[in-house]
Amino acid sequence: MRASLIEWQPRMVINYLVCDERGGRVARAQTTQVAVRADNKELQLVMPACFTDRVGAYIGRLPGHGGVAS
């Protein structure tokens, strides 16, 4: 299975690809997730900085991204 983070602001979108042992596509899917406050379940219109900072730092370390997270 392969998962790809497509968006992370203002929501998180992940694409999934499931393949068999020969590499043939078995299934594909997409999830959309949003941030909510833990105490009252209120929808947050931006992802928390603790999440976006970590994603940006990770992407900045990937080859071909020149250390710049977008």
One Martini backbone bead per residue (centre of mass of N, CA, C, O) as a GRO file, in nm:
protein
   70
    1MET     BB    1   0.100   0.034   0.018
    2ARG     BB    2   0.010   0.377  -0.064
    3ALA     BB    3   0.075   0.707   0.069
    4SER     BB    4  -0.047   1.048  -0.006
    5LEU     BB    5   0.017   1.377   0.056
    6ILE     BB    6  -0.169   1.647  -0.081
    7GLU     BB    7  -0.285   1.796   0.177
    8TRP     BB    8  -0.247   2.039   0.483
    9GLN     BB    9  -0.411   2.308   0.386
   10PRO     BB   10  -0.686   2.319   0.586
   11ARG     BB   11  -0.652   2.017   0.506
   12MET     BB   12  -0.637   1.663   0.495
   13VAL     BB   13  -0.504   1.480   0.211
   14ILE     BB   14  -0.531   1.127   0.121
   15ASN     BB   15  -0.378   0.893  -0.083
   16TYR     BB   16  -0.453   0.556  -0.195
   17LEU     BB   17  -0.260   0.249  -0.278
   18VAL     BB   18  -0.346  -0.081  -0.383
   19CYS     BB   19  -0.143  -0.370  -0.431
   20ASP     BB   20  -0.026  -0.636  -0.559
   21GLU     BB   21   0.246  -0.850  -0.596
   22ARG     BB   22   0.263  -0.734  -0.917
   23GLY     BB   23   0.141  -0.418  -0.910
   24GLY     BB   24  -0.155  -0.428  -0.916
   25ARG     BB   25  -0.445  -0.272  -0.895
   26VAL     BB   26  -0.698  -0.290  -0.638
   27ALA     BB   27  -0.698   0.002  -0.489
   28ARG     BB   28  -0.857   0.321  -0.418
   29ALA     BB   29  -0.818   0.625  -0.213
   30GLN     BB   30  -0.974   0.891  -0.005
   31THR     BB   31  -0.896   1.134   0.245
   32THR     BB   32  -1.060   1.371   0.471
   33GLN     BB   33  -0.920   1.598   0.712
   34VAL     BB   34  -0.988   1.764   1.020
   35ALA     BB   35  -0.976   2.002   1.259
   36VAL     BB   36  -1.041   1.963   1.612
   37ARG     BB   37  -1.143   2.023   1.911
   38ALA     BB   38  -1.120   1.830   2.194
   39ASP     BB   39  -1.331   1.972   2.396
   40ASN     BB   40  -1.578   2.064   2.149
   41LYS     BB   41  -1.555   1.988   1.832
   42GLU     BB   42  -1.444   2.229   1.684
   43LEU     BB   43  -1.389   2.366   1.395
   44GLN     BB   44  -1.091   2.415   1.217
   45LEU     BB   45  -0.958   2.637   0.963
   46VAL     BB   46  -0.681   2.535   1.074
   47MET     BB   47  -0.404   2.388   1.114
   48PRO     BB   48  -0.190   2.303   1.334
   49ALA     BB   49   0.135   2.389   1.384
   50CYS     BB   50   0.238   2.110   1.483
   51PHE     BB   51   0.173   1.989   1.202
   52THR     BB   52   0.280   2.185   0.975
   53ASP     BB   53   0.574   2.190   1.075
   54ARG     BB   54   0.634   1.886   1.029
   55VAL     BB   55   0.566   1.870   0.733
   56GLY     BB   56   0.758   2.092   0.634
   57ALA     BB   57   1.019   1.958   0.739
   58TYR     BB   58   0.995   1.699   0.576
   59ILE     BB   59   0.977   1.821   0.289
   60GLY     BB   60   1.250   1.979   0.312
   61ARG     BB   61   1.416   1.688   0.308
   62LEU     BB   62   1.346   1.635   0.029
   63PRO     BB   63   1.423   1.570  -0.271
   64GLY     BB   64   1.381   1.869  -0.467
   65HIS     BB   65   1.297   2.104  -0.229
   66GLY     BB   66   1.529   2.292  -0.109
   67GLY     BB   67   1.408   2.334   0.193
   68VAL     BB   68   1.113   2.401   0.087
   69ALA     BB   69   0.805   2.469   0.212
   70SER     BB   70   0.448   2.463   0.080
   0.00000   0.00000   0.00000
